[in-house]
Amino acid sequence: MFVNAELASLSDLSFRTAFVIYLVALVLSLIYYGRMQGVIDMRRVRDAQQEEAENAEAKELVHAGASSSSTGEADADAVDTADSDSDRGLVDEPFDEAEYGKRVAGARKFAGMTQAMVWFGIALHVVSFVTRGFATGRFPLGNMYEYILFMSAVVMIIAAVVAQTKGWHTMWPWVLTPMVILMFFNSTVLYADAAPVVPALQSYWLPIHVSSVSIGASIGIISGIFALLYLLRIWQPKGKEKGFFGALAKPLPSAKKLDSLTYKSAIITLPLLGIGILLGAIWAEAAWGRPWGWDPKETVSLITWILYAAYLHARATAGWKNYKSAWINVLAMLTSIFNLFFINMVVSGLHSYAGLN
């Protein structure tokens, strides 16, 4: 089969350029993340001062309504109250609303730049995948390099849509960091030249089976990242963050929101992954004469699917709705990553052709 060298080179260049764009976006997102920590600190100071002022005003009304017979006791209480209020910070400098607005505007600027760079990188990422397909004259999912090229693009698109619609830009350091590492590994260790696929993959089942599994696994990775952030937020509750991990958790949303995102993405992962496994069994029946043979790839894929099912079941079960179910989701993500790398690259099986060329 003829391979278009120019399109193949364009695909490689687009992928590497997308990697650089994502790297720049990661730096911008880290700056935004750091600035949001300062914004949150100022916001909490403002809220604390407003609460103290409201409490002081309420106490003054109570004292004003006290009977004249207890004037002496009321005056003593007022002195005690003033002292305790001073200890809580009423004597602190007034909240600087202008400085707060300036910090918020600065943080939003970096959030917008991060989002714009991510979309630019996604455009190049998609171009890389499409031109790889045109260069080889087939659906580009014939080896590990192409599989990760596709999967990382799906992860980035889903994450960008979530960040855009939910306004949650503090997620980017947590998504971009593993994606940048994965893309670097893909373009160096896992890189494969554009070439025809082995005969076993020359089937119309390739784009149907592999793409459904890949999309399901990609959403599962997003769900796993949300689960990890949920566990971090549970460990470091809002307003009670301490130490290094507390600083990391401070800009994150509430545990309830993170748990909701974890659950919703897992709901999509389960059927997509299940459909992919089922389609793979149909293809296996046509290619190998049996739908299931407990090949290492098949077995670990089934285990991953069972873990996502177990997470959803645990999430709906009383007593497991807290951090316990989230650990199952994290385990499912780790199993999926194990299947992607160790099973493909180390273990020998009927799916070994999906590894390195």
NUBA-117680 format. One line per field, with one value per residue (C-alpha): x, y, z. Coordinates in pm, whole numbers, plus 50000, padded with zeros to 5 digits. Layout:
east: [X, ...]
north: [Y, ...]
up: [Z, ...]
END
This chain:
east: [50000, 50132, 50213, 50205, 50531, 50433, 50110, 50289, 50546, 50266, 50098, 50419, 50482, 50124, 50148, 50477, 50349, 50035, 50263, 50447, 50117, 49989, 50316, 50267, 49906, 50029, 50259, 49974, 49739, 49991, 50017, 49637, 49624, 49871, 49683, 49356, 49508, 49564, 49212, 49061, 49263, 49134, 48778, 48788, 48920, 48637, 48374, 48517, 48511, 48155, 48047, 48219, 48053, 47710, 47764, 47878, 47572, 47341, 47500, 47460, 47088, 47056, 47236, 47028, 46711, 46829, 46634, 46768, 46788, 47065, 47258, 47568, 47575, 47511, 47802, 48030, 47916, 47983, 48339, 48392, 48239, 48460, 48769, 48674, 48579, 48915, 49081, 48883, 49011, 48778, 49080, 49242, 49284, 48970, 48929, 49078, 48802, 49006, 49300, 49064, 48907, 49252, 49356, 49036, 49082, 49444, 49348, 49071, 49315, 49539, 49235, 49129, 49478, 49499, 49166, 49260, 49594, 49423, 49176, 49463, 49649, 49337, 49301, 49659, 49603, 49303, 49495, 49770, 49524, 49339, 49652, 49794, 49488, 49511, 49884, 49828, 49493, 49331, 49175, 49480, 49441, 49683, 49951, 50021, 50138, 49817, 49599, 49747, 49735, 49361, 49297, 49487, 49295, 48963, 49072, 49168, 48844, 48630, 48830, 48809, 48431, 48394, 48620, 48439, 48085, 48143, 48394, 48626, 48972, 49152, 49128, 49386, 49707, 49566, 49471, 49754, 50035, 49962, 49867, 50194, 50392, 50192, 50237, 50612, 50637, 50424, 50635, 50964, 50942, 50619, 50663, 50597, 50642, 50331, 50289, 50025, 49882, 49929, 49673, 49483, 49386, 49280, 48911, 48617, 48589, 48908, 48757, 48435, 48586, 48903, 48747, 48464, 48708, 48940, 48667, 48535, 48884, 48947, 48634, 48733, 49066, 48882, 48657, 48962, 49125, 48804, 48798, 49155, 49072, 48759, 48971, 49214, 48929, 48783, 49125, 49158, 48807, 48727, 48846, 49047, 49337, 49674, 50029, 50147, 49850, 49615, 49766, 49712, 49351, 49256, 49148, 48953, 48572, 48372, 48383, 48017, 48086, 48391, 48195, 47917, 48162, 48326, 47991, 47854, 48168, 48171, 47810, 47926, 48239, 48061, 47836, 48098, 48362, 48108, 48003, 48368, 48432, 48119, 48219, 48565, 48406, 48210, 48527, 48713, 48444, 48489, 48871, 48968, 48662, 48573, 48422, 48621, 48948, 49064, 49348, 49536, 49397, 49043, 49070, 49205, 48953, 48673, 48819, 48828, 48464, 48364, 48545, 48352, 48030, 48133, 48202, 47858, 47695, 47895, 47820, 47447, 47480, 47434, 47760, 47970, 47866, 48171, 48540, 48518, 48351, 48595, 48884, 48717, 48707, 49077, 49152, 48957, 49163, 49490, 49377, 49301, 49649, 49803, 49613, 49733, 50103, 50197, 49960, 50036, 50412, 50517, 50264, 50242, 49896, 49668, 49666, 50045, 50039, 49890, 50223, 50543, 50624]
north: [50000, 50343, 50586, 50961, 51078, 51447, 51390, 51159, 51432, 51687, 51455, 51418, 51793, 51871, 51629, 51773, 52128, 52037, 51901, 52235, 52427, 52209, 52267, 52644, 52601, 52403, 52690, 52940, 52715, 52687, 53068, 53088, 52821, 53016, 53342, 53177, 53081, 53451, 53537, 53272, 53397, 53752, 53629, 53439, 53746, 53953, 53696, 53668, 54046, 54069, 53794, 53966, 54296, 54131, 53958, 54283, 54465, 54191, 54209, 54587, 54551, 54294, 54522, 54822, 54631, 54520, 54646, 54938, 54722, 54518, 54814, 54735, 54376, 54481, 54726, 54453, 54216, 54488, 54524, 54148, 54132, 54412, 54234, 53901, 54066, 54238, 53902, 53771, 54042, 54342, 54564, 54435, 54667, 54716, 54481, 54627, 54575, 54734, 54501, 54205, 54305, 54349, 53999, 53844, 54016, 53901, 53541, 53545, 53668, 53366, 53136, 53272, 53237, 52879, 52788, 52950, 52768, 52438, 52478, 52569, 52258, 52044, 52173, 52067, 51739, 51656, 51757, 51514, 51227, 51303, 51350, 51026, 50848, 51007, 50933, 50560, 50528, 50363, 50445, 50542, 50306, 50032, 50064, 50209, 50543, 50599, 50467, 50712, 50989, 50934, 50873, 51181, 51393, 51261, 51336, 51691, 51757, 51631, 51827, 52144, 52114, 52062, 52359, 52579, 52494, 52466, 52751, 52521, 52625, 52508, 52155, 52223, 52161, 51824, 51724, 51880, 51739, 51369, 51446, 51628, 51341, 51085, 51273, 51309, 50935, 50866, 51077, 50926, 50572, 50464, 50644, 50433, 50538, 50563, 50222, 49962, 49757, 49384, 49163, 49089, 49457, 49503, 49494, 49734, 49631, 49824, 50175, 50046, 49835, 50027, 50374, 50277, 50122, 50422, 50679, 50482, 50454, 50826, 50929, 50679, 50858, 51189, 51023, 50886, 51229, 51375, 51091, 51167, 51537, 51444, 51239, 51529, 51768, 51527, 51514, 51894, 52040, 52392, 52651, 52394, 52332, 52276, 52239, 52165, 51948, 52206, 52467, 52229, 52168, 52530, 52631, 52308, 52302, 52151, 51778, 51753, 51899, 51679, 51371, 51464, 51502, 51170, 50994, 51146, 51064, 50707, 50664, 50735, 50522, 50200, 50153, 50276, 50039, 49757, 49816, 49819, 49485, 49336, 49453, 49310, 48972, 48985, 49069, 48788, 48542, 48646, 48658, 48378, 48158, 48230, 48534, 48505, 48330, 48495, 48663, 48900, 49208, 49074, 48970, 49300, 49495, 49293, 49353, 49727, 49723, 49530, 49785, 50074, 49879, 49818, 50190, 50289, 50024, 50136, 50499, 50421, 50207, 50349, 50352, 50365, 50707, 50875, 50827, 50445, 50431, 50687, 50449, 50189, 50446, 50521, 50148, 50116, 50399, 50237, 49904, 50074, 50233, 49895, 49742, 50016, 49987, 49664, 49429, 49585, 49615, 49332, 49048, 48827, 48756, 48776, 49156, 49189, 49351, 49658, 49727, 49870, 49817]
up: [50000, 49900, 50185, 50123, 50279, 50274, 50462, 50704, 50773, 50817, 51068, 51270, 51263, 51370, 51661, 51785, 51745, 51941, 52213, 52232, 52239, 52524, 52709, 52682, 52794, 53095, 53199, 53160, 53359, 53641, 53657, 53666, 53938, 54150, 54103, 54198, 54532, 54604, 54486, 54713, 55011, 54958, 54906, 55234, 55416, 55268, 55366, 55718, 55766, 55635, 55874, 56167, 56079, 56060, 56394, 56557, 56424, 56552, 56899, 56909, 56837, 57114, 57361, 57256, 57337, 57681, 57985, 58187, 58496, 58337, 58195, 58395, 58283, 57922, 57934, 58068, 57794, 57536, 57659, 57646, 57300, 57170, 57298, 57142, 56813, 56802, 56844, 56551, 56321, 56330, 56381, 56063, 55768, 55553, 55260, 54940, 54684, 54404, 54463, 54471, 54140, 53989, 54096, 53964, 53627, 53609, 53687, 53426, 53164, 53216, 53220, 52881, 52737, 52863, 52707, 52375, 52361, 52441, 52154, 51922, 52032, 51982, 51625, 51547, 51731, 51512, 51199, 51300, 51331, 51006, 50796, 50938, 50804, 50461, 50447, 50503, 50326, 50630, 50967, 51180, 51475, 51372, 51642, 51985, 51850, 51655, 51937, 52189, 51928, 51902, 52272, 52389, 52137, 52274, 52632, 52541, 52352, 52639, 52895, 52685, 52652, 53029, 53109, 52856, 52964, 53339, 53365, 53556, 53434, 53747, 53607, 53336, 53534, 53641, 53285, 53088, 53302, 53232, 52869, 52801, 52954, 52755, 52427, 52484, 52551, 52244, 52009, 52130, 52268, 52096, 51764, 51455, 51092, 50879, 50718, 50623, 50906, 50954, 50773, 51096, 51124, 50762, 50846, 50862, 51229, 51313, 51329, 51489, 51767, 51848, 51837, 52075, 52322, 52290, 52350, 52647, 52797, 52736, 52925, 53195, 53236, 53279, 53537, 53719, 53731, 53879, 54134, 54243, 54279, 54477, 54717, 54751, 54826, 55083, 55251, 55234, 55288, 55171, 55420, 55618, 55379, 55541, 55413, 55061, 54962, 55108, 54876, 54582, 54680, 54751, 54396, 54340, 54335, 54618, 54685, 54581, 54237, 54182, 54288, 54044, 53753, 53841, 53847, 53524, 53324, 53458, 53345, 52987, 53020, 53118, 52811, 52562, 52698, 52710, 52349, 52246, 52417, 52261, 51913, 51971, 52050, 51724, 51532, 51712, 51605, 51242, 51252, 51493, 51499, 51861, 52036, 52357, 52443, 52766, 52582, 52824, 52647, 52657, 53020, 53152, 52943, 53101, 53449, 53377, 53268, 53582, 53799, 53642, 53696, 54057, 54103, 53975, 54195, 54501, 54426, 54448, 54762, 55111, 55302, 54983, 54853, 55002, 54928, 54924, 54582, 54441, 54511, 54288, 54007, 54054, 54046, 53720, 53567, 53680, 53534, 53204, 53200, 53288, 52996, 52762, 52839, 53015, 52831, 52492, 52532, 52764, 52765, 52456, 52320, 52017, 52054, 52056, 51713, 51879, 52046, 51907, 51543]
END
